């Protein structure tokens, strides 16, 4: 059994977000097997693929070291990269059947383009617990699969050290775990328009280096704030960092980025 370690949303090794992608199965292995392998890999996500009768369609599931998750953008990009570049799938488009529905990825020049459902964040009232957790006053708060704190400037986003354990679970907007996004418009003359960071300790991820699914919320939010459907985003992880271009098209978000293969591993399983 072969798996690849791939840096997603990266144009060189040791940037972006790493994910393990296991060679496609003919039948799903047990959930226990997938969870144990993800724990052994100890990456933010391990992706598992299932062949179908259609050579361009695969089942896709994602596991963190502690749980299965319903959506993972960077491990989807890594999976498409592995299928195109390492396993030689002769296609320009791929379809993935997932817990979040059908996801589509196509080759777009030197990038891969993912087509994901958009999620419109809902503005929510200020909460003192959020101010306590951030040690700064957000400009606004938005709820969704994660809590989004809109901050005053890029420097605040880069410097913040939140106490995520102090955040509440906000049931009214589907924000049920302590997942926190901090974001702001970029400083002038940057090669990107928006800067952000994601903290998700409840999923075993203190800070995620690159999160495609997060941008399914950020892209519609910034479209509403700026009127721009296409913007470049930078996820400012202190040690890695990742760029992606996002385009809002109706109720979908197109996320474009690159990926690089770092390692090939043979599993004795």
C-alpha positions as CSV (number, residue, x, y, z in Angstrom):
1,X,0.0,0.0,0.0
2,X,1.4,3.4,-1.1
3,X,0.7,6.8,0.3
4,X,2.1,10.2,-0.6
5,X,2.8,13.2,1.6
6,X,1.8,16.3,-0.3
7,X,2.0,20.0,0.6
8,X,-1.2,21.6,-0.6
9,X,-1.6,25.3,-1.5
10,X,2.2,25.3,-1.9
11,X,4.6,25.9,-4.8
12,X,7.6,24.4,-2.9
13,X,8.2,21.9,-0.1
14,X,7.6,22.8,3.5
15,X,5.0,25.5,2.8
16,X,1.3,25.3,2.5
17,X,-0.5,22.5,4.4
18,X,0.7,18.8,4.4
19,X,-1.7,15.9,3.9
20,X,-1.2,12.2,3.4
21,X,-3.1,10.6,0.5
22,X,-3.5,6.8,0.5
23,X,-3.6,4.9,-2.8
24,X,-7.3,4.3,-3.9
25,X,-9.2,1.3,-2.5
26,X,-11.7,-0.9,-4.3
27,X,-13.7,-1.3,-1.1
28,X,-13.6,1.1,1.9
29,X,-11.5,-0.2,4.7
30,X,-12.9,0.0,8.2
31,X,-13.4,3.3,10.0
32,X,-11.0,2.0,12.7
33,X,-8.3,1.3,10.2
34,X,-8.6,4.8,8.6
35,X,-8.6,6.5,12.0
36,X,-5.6,4.5,13.2
37,X,-3.6,5.3,10.1
38,X,-4.5,9.0,10.4
39,X,-3.3,8.9,14.0
40,X,-0.1,7.1,13.0
41,X,0.5,9.7,10.2
42,X,-0.1,12.5,12.7
43,X,-0.8,15.0,9.9
44,X,-3.7,17.5,10.0
45,X,-5.5,15.2,7.5
46,X,-5.1,11.8,5.9
47,X,-7.2,11.4,2.7
48,X,-8.7,8.0,1.6
49,X,-9.9,7.4,-1.9
50,X,-12.3,4.8,-3.3
51,X,-12.4,3.8,-7.0
52,X,-15.7,3.8,-8.9
53,X,-16.7,2.5,-12.3
54,X,-16.1,6.1,-13.6
55,X,-12.3,6.6,-13.9
56,X,-12.8,10.3,-13.2
57,X,-14.9,9.8,-10.0
58,X,-13.7,8.7,-6.6
59,X,-15.1,8.4,-3.1
60,X,-13.1,10.6,-0.7
61,X,-13.0,10.7,3.1
62,X,-10.8,12.7,5.4
63,X,-9.5,11.9,8.9
64,X,-7.6,14.0,11.4
65,X,-5.6,12.2,14.1
66,X,-8.7,12.2,16.3
67,X,-11.8,12.2,14.1
68,X,-13.4,12.0,10.6
69,X,-14.3,15.4,9.2
70,X,-17.1,16.3,6.7
71,X,-15.0,18.6,4.5
72,X,-11.3,19.3,4.0
73,X,-10.1,21.6,1.2
74,X,-6.3,21.1,1.4
75,X,-6.6,17.3,1.5
76,X,-8.9,17.5,-1.5
77,X,-6.4,19.5,-3.4
78,X,-3.7,17.0,-2.3
79,X,-5.8,14.1,-3.5
80,X,-6.4,15.6,-6.9
81,X,-2.6,16.3,-7.2
82,X,-1.8,12.7,-6.3
83,X,-4.3,11.3,-8.8
84,X,-3.1,13.6,-11.6
85,X,0.6,13.6,-11.0
86,X,1.5,10.4,-9.2
87,X,-1.2,7.9,-10.3
88,X,-1.5,9.3,-13.8
89,X,-5.3,9.7,-14.1
90,X,-5.8,10.8,-17.7
91,X,-8.4,13.5,-17.2
92,X,-8.7,17.2,-16.8
93,X,-11.5,17.0,-14.3
94,X,-12.2,14.9,-11.3
95,X,-15.4,14.3,-9.2
96,X,-15.3,13.3,-5.5
97,X,-18.2,11.9,-3.6
98,X,-17.9,13.1,0.0
99,X,-19.9,13.6,3.2
100,X,-20.4,17.2,1.9
101,X,-21.7,16.2,-1.5
102,X,-20.0,16.2,-4.8
103,X,-16.7,18.2,-5.1
104,X,-15.1,19.0,-8.4
105,X,-11.4,19.6,-9.2
106,X,-10.0,20.5,-12.6
107,X,-6.5,21.2,-13.9
108,X,-6.1,25.0,-14.7
109,X,-2.7,25.7,-16.2
110,X,-0.2,25.3,-13.3
111,X,-2.9,25.3,-10.7
112,X,-5.7,23.0,-9.5
113,X,-9.2,24.5,-9.2
114,X,-11.6,23.2,-6.7
115,X,-15.3,23.9,-6.9
116,X,-16.9,23.9,-3.4
117,X,-20.2,25.0,-2.0
118,X,-20.2,28.5,-0.6
119,X,-21.2,29.2,3.0
120,X,-22.6,32.6,3.8
121,X,-21.5,33.6,7.3
122,X,-24.1,35.3,9.5
123,X,-23.2,38.4,11.5
124,X,-23.7,37.7,15.2
125,X,-23.7,40.0,18.3
126,X,-20.6,40.9,20.1
127,X,-19.6,38.5,22.9
128,X,-17.4,39.4,25.8
129,X,-16.0,35.9,25.9
130,X,-14.6,36.4,22.4
131,X,-12.9,39.7,23.5
132,X,-11.4,37.8,26.4
133,X,-10.2,35.0,24.2
134,X,-8.6,37.4,21.6
135,X,-7.5,40.2,23.9
136,X,-8.7,42.6,21.2
137,X,-12.0,44.0,20.2
138,X,-13.1,42.6,16.8
139,X,-14.7,44.9,14.2
140,X,-17.4,42.3,13.7
141,X,-18.2,38.6,14.4
142,X,-19.7,36.1,12.0
143,X,-21.0,32.6,12.7
144,X,-20.9,29.5,10.6
145,X,-19.0,26.2,10.7
146,X,-16.3,28.4,12.4
147,X,-16.4,31.6,14.3
148,X,-15.0,34.5,12.2
149,X,-13.5,37.5,13.9
150,X,-12.9,40.5,11.6
151,X,-10.0,42.4,12.9
152,X,-8.7,45.9,12.3
153,X,-5.5,45.2,10.3
154,X,-3.0,42.6,9.1
155,X,-0.6,43.2,12.0
156,X,-3.3,42.2,14.5
157,X,-4.0,39.0,12.7
158,X,-0.4,38.0,12.5
159,X,0.4,38.9,16.2
160,X,-2.6,37.5,17.9
161,X,-2.3,34.6,20.3
162,X,-5.9,33.6,21.1
163,X,-7.0,31.5,24.1
164,X,-9.4,29.4,22.1
165,X,-10.4,27.4,25.2
166,X,-12.4,30.5,26.4
167,X,-14.6,30.6,23.3
168,X,-18.2,29.5,23.6
169,X,-20.1,27.1,21.4
170,X,-22.6,29.3,19.4
171,X,-25.3,26.9,18.4
172,X,-27.5,29.4,16.6
173,X,-25.2,29.7,13.5
174,X,-23.9,26.1,13.4
175,X,-20.8,27.2,15.2
176,X,-20.6,24.2,17.6
177,X,-16.9,23.6,18.1
178,X,-14.2,26.0,19.2
179,X,-12.9,26.8,15.7
180,X,-11.7,30.4,15.3
181,X,-10.8,32.3,12.2
182,X,-9.2,35.7,12.5
183,X,-9.0,37.8,9.4
184,X,-8.4,41.3,8.0
185,X,-7.9,43.0,4.7
186,X,-4.2,43.0,3.7
187,X,-1.9,45.9,4.0
188,X,-1.3,48.0,0.9
189,X,1.1,46.7,-1.7
190,X,0.9,43.1,-0.6
191,X,0.6,40.3,-3.3
192,X,-2.7,39.3,-1.7
193,X,-5.9,41.0,-0.7
194,X,-6.9,39.2,2.6
195,X,-5.0,37.7,5.4
196,X,-6.3,35.1,7.9
197,X,-5.5,32.4,10.4
198,X,-7.4,29.4,11.7
199,X,-7.3,27.8,15.1
200,X,-9.0,24.4,15.6
201,X,-7.8,22.6,18.7
202,X,-11.1,20.7,19.1
203,X,-10.0,18.8,15.9
204,X,-6.5,18.2,17.2
205,X,-5.1,21.2,15.1
206,X,-3.8,24.0,17.2
207,X,-3.3,26.2,14.1
208,X,-4.0,25.0,10.5
209,X,-1.4,26.2,7.9
210,X,-3.9,26.2,4.9
211,X,-7.6,25.6,5.0
212,X,-9.5,25.5,1.8
213,X,-12.9,25.0,3.4
214,X,-12.4,28.1,5.6
215,X,-12.3,30.1,2.4
216,X,-15.8,28.9,1.4
217,X,-16.9,31.3,4.2
218,X,-14.3,34.0,3.8
219,X,-14.7,34.5,0.0
220,X,-18.5,35.2,0.2
221,X,-17.9,37.4,3.3
222,X,-15.3,39.6,1.6
223,X,-17.4,39.7,-1.6
224,X,-20.2,41.2,0.5
225,X,-17.7,43.6,2.2
226,X,-15.8,44.7,-0.9
227,X,-18.0,43.8,-3.9
228,X,-15.1,41.8,-5.4
229,X,-15.8,38.2,-6.5
230,X,-12.2,37.3,-7.2
231,X,-9.5,37.9,-4.5
232,X,-6.2,36.4,-3.4
233,X,-6.0,35.1,0.1
234,X,-3.0,34.5,2.3
235,X,-3.2,32.2,5.4
236,X,-0.5,33.5,7.7
237,X,0.6,30.5,9.6
238,X,3.8,31.6,11.5
239,X,6.0,28.8,10.0
240,X,4.5,27.9,6.7
241,X,1.9,30.2,5.0
242,X,-0.3,29.5,2.0
243,X,-1.7,31.4,-1.0
244,X,-4.9,30.7,-2.8
245,X,-7.1,32.5,-5.2
246,X,-10.9,32.4,-4.6
247,X,-13.7,33.3,-7.0
248,X,-17.4,33.4,-5.8
249,X,-19.8,32.2,-8.6
250,X,-23.3,32.1,-7.3
251,X,-23.6,29.5,-4.5
252,X,-20.1,28.1,-5.3
253,X,-16.6,29.1,-4.5
254,X,-13.7,28.2,-6.9
255,X,-10.4,27.8,-5.0
256,X,-7.2,27.8,-7.0
257,X,-3.8,26.6,-5.7
258,X,-0.8,24.5,-6.3
259,X,0.6,21.4,-4.6
260,X,3.9,19.6,-4.4
261,X,4.8,16.0,-3.6
262,X,7.2,15.7,-0.6
263,X,7.5,12.0,0.0
264,X,6.3,8.6,-1.1
265,X,5.8,5.9,1.5
266,X,5.2,2.2,1.3
267,X,3.0,1.0,4.1
268,X,3.5,-2.6,5.5
269,X,-0.3,-3.1,6.0
